[in-house]
Amino acid sequence: VYALSADLKSEDSSRGQDAYQLVSSMGTPVLPMLADLIKKEEKMRPRVLAAELIRNCREPGVEFLKKNLMSESNPIERARILDVIDSVTMDLSVELAEIFADPRDVVRKSAFRLAERLHTPDVIALLIRCAESEDVDLAVNAINSLGKLRAAGAVETLSRLMTKSDETLVLAAVCRAMGNIGDASCLAPLAGILKPRRRLIFKKKYPVSIRAAAAYAVSQIPGQPTLELMRFLANDPDAAVREAARAFLDKQE
């Protein structure tokens, strides 16, 4: 059976097609070979083919690959499974919840790419929970993914993070995410960073880099309130904020 693995990886299309058809007729006995191919092969195409063949085994194939994912200790091989497992099943929110706790960079990056491809309500809810994690790297990755997915349902959580977090990386990620989401509901929390308040004793002080990130995020939100805020910020005491506001206003002329 394992001899067929080389055929599936072959650059010869006819050889690969013959192997694919043969393996697809063999059922569950080939599952170990296919899982091993996914874990060991660097190139994506053979891994995708193996994942498709596992999917053809239906529920036994799904459960087999899930077990391989959760039991795999090698970070590179675990990441390779994450790269293709959504070709087998989209029901992965339970597994992702545990995988996100794996701090190894190659695994975490693959896990968040998978979450972005899945883009299901359960995954969005999981990302929102992770955004409030005390693990800064986990929180930042989750916030970045929420921004890429334009998850408007995350705005309340992001707004809360804006006021309670003291982590610069988290605050910068929140600004980026709000800009990417681009919803009008993001404007008020961003304005809270940028506009002065009367009772300064109660106002949280943000570094210039975060205020500049907030100004850029505001520029990505359409509408008249954005234009009015940017006109106000064109005379901001921080040069980076002024430049962001004036660049936005120049584009409106």
Secondary structure, DSSP 8 states (H G I E B T S, - for coil): -THHHHHHT-S-HHHHHHHHHHHHTS-GGGHHHHHHHHHH--SHHHHHHHHHHHHTTHHHHHHHHHHHHHH---HHHHHHHHHHGGGT-S--HHHHHHHTT---HHHHHHHHHHHHHH--HHHHHHHHHHHT-S-HHHHHHHHHHHHHTT-GGGHHHHHHHHHH---HHHHHHHHHHHHHH--GGGHHHHHHHHS--S-GGGS----HHHHHHHHHHHTTS-SHHHHHHHHHHTT-SSHHHHHHHHHHHHHH-
